[in-house]
């Protein structure tokens, strides 16, 4: 299943995410994903595993032209020229000469003038053909409005925390208004049980409503959630390093949720964010430098 971005580029709706995937496990995970049928890999400079993503693509034997590679510029590389150099670092590690999608990882509103300059750097890379599409991540409607007022190219994608417990309807509406594709990170609610984000959160995977729908279809809760994203027109990038789960997560194109089932999943939204708030500055984290090689 492919989605068409606002500049005409097509992108596989489902991708493999590698957030928190240890570098030593990432190459095998990417190989397993491509063997299972994925053709979209999402990584980021701050993940520290771009090199291993590139190695996994090469080892897979799948032609580079058939793999949609998405990565992200970290805040410490924001600025026009800095972002162009961030592209150089990314393609060097990935071992490619063009990126399919390059996005800004955070809005960083405490230094938004640098965010604007970074996006202008993305626009330059797009004009030069070094990237096929550009976008943002974790932008709220307010961030988007300011960005759009000060730049020329509407982002192709806004990648945000989005799962049944946190659907961000306001962001989805703003994205749709401007022709921006909403892409879900933590699409099956993984952030709700990641270490370090609070131990009292309810695991979406254990939700009774999702479990009931899963049993009705003979599917897993993860497959139900991914199908929910796809039927609502979003991109989703589930993360796993387990070959079995990687294969399970891509096996979602041969069943369909009913309108009532979609509505039941929609009704689970709590409005409560589980990951970091993009309006809160994290100076120490933002300052992490991305290695040259």
C-alpha positions as CSV (number, residue, x, y, z in Angstrom):
1,X,0.0,0.0,0.0
2,X,1.5,3.3,-1.1
3,X,0.6,6.9,-0.1
4,X,1.1,9.8,-2.4
5,X,2.8,12.8,-0.7
6,X,1.9,16.4,-1.6
7,X,4.8,16.7,-4.1
8,X,3.7,13.5,-6.0
9,X,6.4,11.2,-4.4
10,X,4.9,7.8,-3.3
11,X,5.8,6.3,0.0
12,X,5.0,2.8,1.4
13,X,2.4,3.4,4.1
14,X,4.0,1.0,6.5
15,X,7.6,1.2,7.5
16,X,10.0,-0.3,10.0
17,X,11.0,2.1,12.8
18,X,14.4,1.7,14.5
19,X,14.0,4.0,17.5
20,X,15.9,2.5,20.5
21,X,17.0,-0.4,18.3
22,X,20.6,-1.2,19.4
23,X,23.1,-0.7,16.6
24,X,24.2,-4.3,16.9
25,X,20.6,-5.5,16.3
26,X,19.5,-3.0,13.7
27,X,21.2,-4.5,10.6
28,X,19.5,-7.9,11.2
29,X,16.1,-6.1,11.9
30,X,16.3,-4.2,8.6
31,X,17.3,-7.4,6.7
32,X,14.4,-9.2,8.3
33,X,12.0,-6.4,7.5
34,X,13.0,-6.2,3.8
35,X,12.7,-10.0,3.6
36,X,9.2,-9.8,5.0
37,X,8.1,-7.3,2.4
38,X,8.7,-3.9,4.0
39,X,10.1,-1.2,1.6
40,X,10.2,1.7,4.0
41,X,12.7,2.2,6.8
42,X,12.6,5.1,9.2
43,X,15.7,6.1,11.3
44,X,17.2,9.3,12.7
45,X,20.6,10.8,13.3
46,X,20.0,10.8,17.1
47,X,19.2,7.0,17.1
48,X,22.9,6.3,16.3
49,X,22.1,3.5,13.9
50,X,21.9,5.0,10.4
51,X,25.1,3.1,9.4
52,X,23.5,-0.2,10.5
53,X,20.3,0.6,8.6
54,X,22.4,1.2,5.4
55,X,24.2,-2.1,6.0
56,X,20.9,-3.9,6.4
57,X,19.6,-2.6,3.2
58,X,22.8,-3.6,1.3
59,X,22.8,-7.1,2.9
60,X,19.2,-7.6,2.0
61,X,19.9,-7.7,-1.7
62,X,16.9,-5.4,-2.4
63,X,17.7,-2.7,-4.9
64,X,18.2,0.7,-3.3
65,X,15.7,2.3,-5.6
66,X,13.0,0.0,-4.2
67,X,13.6,1.1,-0.5
68,X,12.1,4.3,0.8
69,X,14.7,5.7,3.3
70,X,13.5,8.3,5.9
71,X,15.8,9.9,8.5
72,X,15.7,13.0,10.7
73,X,17.9,16.0,11.5
74,X,18.7,16.4,15.2
75,X,18.3,19.8,17.0
76,X,22.1,20.3,17.4
77,X,22.3,20.4,13.6
78,X,19.6,23.0,13.1
79,X,20.4,26.0,10.9
80,X,20.6,26.3,7.2
81,X,24.2,25.3,6.5
82,X,24.2,23.0,9.5
83,X,21.2,21.1,8.2
84,X,22.9,20.7,4.8
85,X,25.9,19.2,6.6
86,X,23.5,16.9,8.5
87,X,22.4,15.6,5.2
88,X,26.0,14.9,4.3
89,X,26.5,13.0,7.6
90,X,23.3,11.0,7.0
91,X,24.0,9.9,3.5
92,X,27.6,9.0,4.4
93,X,26.4,6.7,7.2
94,X,23.6,5.2,5.2
95,X,25.8,4.7,2.1
96,X,23.4,6.4,-0.3
97,X,23.5,9.5,-2.4
98,X,19.9,10.6,-2.0
99,X,17.3,10.5,0.8
100,X,13.7,9.8,0.1
101,X,12.4,11.8,3.1
102,X,14.4,14.1,5.4
103,X,12.6,15.7,8.3
104,X,13.3,17.9,11.3
105,X,13.1,15.8,14.5
106,X,11.7,18.4,16.8
107,X,10.1,21.9,16.6
108,X,12.4,23.1,19.4
109,X,10.3,26.2,20.0
110,X,12.9,27.5,22.5
111,X,15.1,28.2,19.3
112,X,12.5,28.3,16.6
113,X,14.5,30.7,14.5
114,X,17.0,27.9,14.0
115,X,14.2,25.5,13.3
116,X,13.0,27.8,10.5
117,X,16.6,28.1,9.2
118,X,16.9,24.3,9.3
119,X,13.8,23.9,7.3
120,X,15.1,26.4,4.8
121,X,18.1,24.1,4.5
122,X,15.8,21.2,3.8
123,X,14.2,23.3,1.0
124,X,17.6,23.9,-0.5
125,X,18.4,20.2,-0.4
126,X,15.1,19.5,-2.1
127,X,15.8,22.0,-4.8
128,X,19.2,20.4,-5.4
129,X,17.7,16.9,-5.7
130,X,19.6,15.6,-2.7
131,X,16.3,14.6,-1.1
132,X,13.0,13.7,-2.7
133,X,10.7,15.1,0.0
134,X,11.0,17.0,3.3
135,X,9.0,17.2,6.4
136,X,8.8,17.7,10.2
137,X,8.2,15.6,13.3
138,X,6.4,16.4,16.6
139,X,5.0,19.7,15.2
140,X,1.7,21.0,16.8
141,X,-0.7,23.1,14.8
142,X,0.9,26.3,16.3
143,X,4.4,25.1,15.2
144,X,3.0,24.4,11.7
145,X,1.4,27.7,11.3
146,X,4.6,29.6,12.1
147,X,6.6,27.3,9.9
148,X,4.3,27.8,6.9
149,X,4.3,31.5,7.4
150,X,8.1,31.7,7.1
151,X,8.9,29.0,4.5
152,X,8.0,28.1,1.0
153,X,7.5,24.3,0.8
154,X,4.7,22.7,2.7
155,X,6.0,19.7,4.6
156,X,5.2,16.4,3.0
157,X,5.0,14.6,6.4
158,X,4.5,15.4,10.1
159,X,5.6,12.4,12.2
160,X,3.9,12.5,15.6
161,X,3.2,10.2,18.6
162,X,-0.1,8.6,17.6
163,X,-1.8,5.5,18.9
164,X,-5.3,4.6,20.1
165,X,-4.7,6.3,23.5
166,X,-3.3,9.5,22.1
167,X,-4.8,10.3,18.6
168,X,-3.9,14.0,18.4
169,X,-7.0,14.9,16.4
170,X,-6.0,18.6,16.4
171,X,-2.7,17.8,14.7
172,X,-4.3,15.4,12.3
173,X,-6.8,18.1,11.3
174,X,-4.1,20.7,10.8
175,X,-2.0,18.3,8.8
176,X,-5.0,17.5,6.6
177,X,-5.9,21.2,6.1
178,X,-2.5,21.8,4.6
179,X,-2.1,18.6,2.7
180,X,0.5,17.1,5.1
181,X,0.5,13.4,5.6
182,X,0.3,12.4,9.3
183,X,2.8,9.6,10.2
184,X,2.5,7.8,13.4
185,X,5.4,7.0,15.7
186,X,4.6,4.6,18.5
187,X,1.7,3.5,16.3
188,X,0.9,0.5,18.6
189,X,1.4,2.4,21.8
190,X,4.9,1.2,22.5
191,X,5.9,4.5,24.2
192,X,3.3,3.8,26.9
193,X,5.6,1.0,28.2
194,X,9.0,2.2,27.3
195,X,11.4,2.4,30.3
196,X,11.9,6.0,31.4
197,X,8.5,7.4,30.5
198,X,6.7,6.4,33.7
199,X,5.7,2.9,34.9
200,X,2.1,3.6,35.7
201,X,0.8,3.9,32.2
202,X,-1.7,1.4,30.7
203,X,-0.3,-0.8,28.0
204,X,-2.4,-0.3,24.8
205,X,-1.5,-3.8,23.7
206,X,-3.6,-5.1,26.7
207,X,-6.6,-3.0,26.0
208,X,-9.8,-5.1,26.2
209,X,-11.5,-3.4,23.2
210,X,-8.6,-3.9,20.9
211,X,-8.2,-7.5,22.2
212,X,-11.9,-8.2,21.4
213,X,-11.5,-6.9,17.8
214,X,-8.2,-8.9,17.4
215,X,-9.9,-12.1,18.5
216,X,-12.8,-11.5,16.1
217,X,-10.3,-11.3,13.2
218,X,-7.9,-13.9,14.4
219,X,-5.2,-11.2,14.6
220,X,-2.9,-9.7,17.2
221,X,-3.7,-6.4,18.9
222,X,-0.7,-4.8,17.1
223,X,-2.1,-5.9,13.7
224,X,-5.5,-4.3,14.7
225,X,-3.9,-1.0,15.6
226,X,-1.8,-0.9,12.4
227,X,-4.9,-1.7,10.3
228,X,-6.7,1.2,12.1
229,X,-3.9,3.6,11.1
230,X,-3.9,2.4,7.5
231,X,-7.7,2.6,7.1
232,X,-7.6,6.1,8.4
233,X,-5.0,7.1,5.8
234,X,-2.0,7.4,7.9
235,X,1.6,6.1,7.6
236,X,2.8,4.0,10.5
237,X,6.3,3.0,11.5
238,X,6.2,0.2,14.1
239,X,9.5,-0.6,15.7
240,X,10.8,-4.1,16.4
241,X,14.0,-6.1,16.3
242,X,12.1,-9.5,16.7
243,X,11.8,-11.2,13.2
244,X,8.5,-12.8,14.1
245,X,6.9,-9.5,15.2
246,X,8.4,-7.7,12.2
247,X,6.7,-10.2,9.9
248,X,3.5,-10.0,11.9
249,X,3.4,-6.2,11.7
250,X,3.5,-6.2,7.9
251,X,0.8,-8.8,7.5
252,X,-2.0,-6.3,7.8
253,X,-3.1,-6.0,4.2
254,X,-5.5,-9.0,3.9
255,X,-8.2,-8.0,6.4
256,X,-10.3,-5.0,7.1
257,X,-11.9,-3.4,10.2
258,X,-15.5,-2.5,10.1
259,X,-16.7,1.1,10.6
260,X,-17.9,0.1,14.0
261,X,-14.5,-1.4,14.9
262,X,-12.7,1.7,13.7
263,X,-15.1,3.9,15.8
264,X,-14.4,1.7,18.8
265,X,-10.7,2.2,18.5
266,X,-11.2,5.9,18.0
267,X,-13.2,6.1,21.2
268,X,-10.1,4.9,23.2
269,X,-8.4,8.3,22.9
270,X,-7.5,9.6,26.4
271,X,-5.9,12.9,25.2
272,X,-2.9,12.1,27.4
273,X,0.6,12.3,25.8
274,X,3.0,9.5,26.8
275,X,6.2,10.6,25.1
276,X,8.0,13.9,25.5
277,X,6.1,17.1,25.1
278,X,7.4,19.0,22.0
279,X,6.7,22.3,23.7
280,X,9.1,21.5,26.5
281,X,12.8,22.4,25.9
282,X,15.2,19.6,26.7
283,X,18.4,21.5,26.5
284,X,20.8,18.7,27.5
285,X,19.2,16.3,25.0
286,X,19.0,18.9,22.2
287,X,22.7,19.7,22.7
288,X,23.8,16.1,21.9
289,X,26.2,16.3,19.0
290,X,25.8,14.0,16.0
291,X,29.1,12.3,15.1
292,X,30.6,13.0,11.7
293,X,31.0,9.3,10.9
